[in-house]
Amino acid sequence: MTQHFTDIDDLSRDDLADVLTRATDLKERTQRGKAHPVLAGQSLAMIFEKPSTRTRISFETGMTQLGGHALFLGPEDIHLGHGEPIRDTARVLSRYVDVVMARVFDHADVTGLAEYATIPVVNGLTDDAHPCQTLADLLTIQETFGDFDVDVAWVGDGNNVCQSFVRGAAMTGIDLTVATPAGYEPDDETMDRAAELGDAPEVTNDPEAAVADADVVYTDVWVSMGQEDERAEKLEAFDGFQLNSELLSGQKVMHCLPAHRGEEITDDVLESDDALVWDQAENRLHAQKGLLTFLR
């Protein structure tokens, strides 16, 4: 049976530990300049409805470092969901390449690809989930603290990045508190699934209470791609949820990037020695290489 990665909990706990171990090993090999062409001759199709700096570069570079080849397929390159049913795209790609990564708006497009593909399908981001980011987040926390006995506060929108991290925290035993304005909490499905996986996070509308005992404070943009028409409403709703020197007191800081400096996070916090964001960004490369070698 083909293993897909549509959200972080498509992996078992043992699988997740395996992927992170592989990522650590591949990162060490990369830093030592040691070649690791373990996917030589294999191809990755990268479907993009949404642009991204980190997703494209990390997957394309990662596949090259693994000895394989990556193909960029933008909105004008294929007929995903328009002109051709998703199931047909999945079947055809399965005859051409070895793995598909899709960064799209609708989560159903990724699950649809996974339903009909006979090769692994990886969710590079949807409006509901961003599990590749969670892999990088978990790798960063593990590197920084040595394990997952860590208190993390998510401050901001309960968006796709948050929802995948909620599941990842439950799987690893991270003590997570989510602070959002009322109405912006993670959805019920995410909370219910976290309870099944381990523990659902505490949810509050008070960012100061959330960060008080945190080792790490994590945020993301308030206005995600495709939500530009909600900008004024969101900026008003998220007043008081900015990561700044008044809110923080020496906690490590995470952000999946790109950051809207001066909105969800101040420039001085992002540039501080407490920021883990550049490690997170680098770890997209290594975590995804670990994932690709696991899936293949």
N, C-alpha and C positions, 0 to 999 in steps of 0.2 A: 504494500500500500504506500502510495506517494505521501511523503511528509511535506506539508505546507506550513507557511508562517504568516498567517493573517492577523494574529495578535500574539502577544507574548506568551499566553497560556496555551497556545498550540503545542508548546514544549512542556514536557513534564518537568518536575523539579530536577530530576537527574539529568535530563536533556539540557536544561538551562545551565547547570553546573558544568556539563561537558562543553557546551558552546563557549562559556567564559574561560574555561581552561585552555581550549584551543586558541581563543583570542589572545590570551596572555602569552602563550607559546609563540604564536605568529608575530606578536608585537616585539618580543625579544629577538626573534630571527630578523625582523625588519631593522631593528635598531643596531644589530650586529652586522648588517649588510649581507646576511646569509640568504641565498636564494631559496624559495620554497614553491616551486612550480607544481603543486600537488593537483591542480586542475588543468594541467596542460591539455590543449586540444578542445577544451570545453568553451561553450559560448553562453553569455548572459544577455537576454533581451531586456532592455530597460525602457518601460513605457512611462512617459511623462505627460500628464495633463496639467500638472503644476510644476513650475520651474523650481530649482533648488541648487544652491551652491554645494552644500555638504553631501546631499544624497547622490547627485551625479558624480562628483569628483571621487567620493569615497568608494562607491561601487565600481566605477570604471577603473580607478587606480588599483583597487583591491583585486579585481579580476585579472588585471595585467600582472600584478605581483604574484598571483597564484598560477600564472602561466597560461591563462585563458584569454578570452576576447569578449568585449562588451559592445553591444549595439545600442545606440541611442535612438529611440522611437518617439518623436514628438507628436503633437496633435495632428500635424499635417502629414505624418508619415504612415499612419495606419488608421483603420476605420473602427476603433474601439467603441462599440455601442452605437455607432451611426454608420449606416451603409453595410454593416456586417454584424450579426449577432455576436455577443461576447463568447458564447460557446464555440462559435466557428473560429474566432481568433485564438482561443485556447487550444483547440485541436490542431490548428495549423502550426502555431508556435511550438507545440510539443513535438512536431516532426522535424523542426529546424534547429532548435537550441536545447540547452540542457537545464536552464533555470530561467524563470521570468520574474522580474521585479517590476511592480506597478506602483506609481505615485499618482493617485487620482483623487477626485472629489468624493465619489460615492463608494462607500464601503462595500456595497453589494456588487460592484464591479470586480473587486478583488476576490470576494468569495465566489462569484460566478466563474472567474478564471480558474480558481482552485477546484471548483466542482467538476469542470470538464477537462482540465489539463492532466496529462499523464507525467508531467515533470513538476518539480517544486515551484510553487508560486510564493513570492515574498512581498509583503506589504511594505512599500517604501514610504507610505503615508496615505491616509484617507481622512475625511472629515471626522471620523469616529476614533481612529487609533493611529499610533505611531510607534509600533513595537521595536523597530530598529533603533530608534532613539533610546528606548528603555534599555535595550542591551548595552548601549554605550554608557548610559547612566549607571547601570549596575556595575559595569566594569570599572568605572571611575570611582564609585564609592568603595568597591572592594580594594582597589589599589590604594586609596587614600587612608582607609581605616583598618584594612586587614581582614575585615569580615563585614557582616550585615547587621551587627548589633549597634545600630545607628538610629538616632531620632531625626527625621526629616520633616520639614514643614513646606508644603506647597502653598504659595501665596499668589493668588491671581485667578485666572479663568480656569474652570474645570473642563478644559478642552480636550482634544484628541491626545496631546502629549501627556496631560494629567491622567487621563483615563487609562492609558497603557501603563503609566508608572504606578497607578493604584494597584493594578493587577500584579505587576512585577514586585512591588513592595510586599504584597500579601504572600507571594510565592517564596520570598527570601526572608521573611520575618522582620523587615524594616518597620520600625514604629513610625507611622505616617500620620500627620495631621494636615488636613486640607482646609485652607482659609480662602473663601470666595465671598463676593457680595451675594446677597439673597437672590436666588434665581439663576445663578451661574455655577451651581454645584455639579459634580460628575453625575451622569445619568443613573437611573435606578438599576439598569442592567449591570453597569460597572460595579456598583456597590454590592449588589447581590452576588456577583461572581467573585468579588474580593472576599466576601464572607465564606464562600465555598472553598476558596483556595487557602485561606488562613484567617486573617482578620481584616474586616473593612476598616478604613481609616476613620478617625474622628473628623467630623466636619464642623466648621465654625465660620461665623461671619466676622470674627475678631482677629485680624492679623497679628496684633501685639501678643495676644494669648498664644497663638500658634507658634510663634518663633521663640517664645520665652525659654523653652528647654531644648531647643533644636540644636543639633550639631551641624545640619545643612539646611539652607533655605533655597528653594527652587522656584523659579518663575518662568513665564513665557510671555510672549506678546499678548496684549489685551485684544487687539484687532487682528485676527488671522486673515490669511489670504482668502478672498471671496466675501469678506465681511465688511468691506469698506463703507457700505451704506449704513452700518451700525456704529460708525466711529464716534460720533458725538455722544450718542447714548451710552456707549461703553466707557468713554473717558469720564463721564459724570459718575457712572455706577462704581467705577474702580478707584475713585478718589480715596486715598488713605491706604491703598494696597501696594504702593510703590516700594521697591527695595531701595532704601536709602540709609544714610548714616544715623538717622534718628530712629529707625526701626530696628536696625541690626546692631549687634554688639560682639563682633568677632566670629560669627558663624561662617562656615564655608558657604559659598554661593554657587548655585548652578543655574544655567540658562541654556536652552537647546539651540538658540540662535536661529535666524537673525534677531538682534535686539533692537528695539526702538528706544534708544537712549533718551532719557528724560521723561519717558512714560512709565513703563513697568519697572525700570531700573535706572539708577543714575550713573553717569559716566564714572564717577569716582569709585563706586562700588564695583562696577564691571572691570575697572582697571586695577583694582586692589590686589594685594597678595592673597586675599581670601577667596578669590574667584577661581573656580575649577572649570570654567567654561571652555578654556582652550584645550584642557585635557579631555573634556567631553567631546569636543569637536574632533580631535585626533582619534579618539577611541571609536568613533563611527567606523573608521577604516578597519581597525583591528577586530572589533566586534562582528562586523559584517563578514570579514574573512573567516572568522570562526564559524559563523552561521553557514556560509556557503560550503565550507568543507564538511560540516555536519550534515547538511542536506544532500550533498553529493556522495 
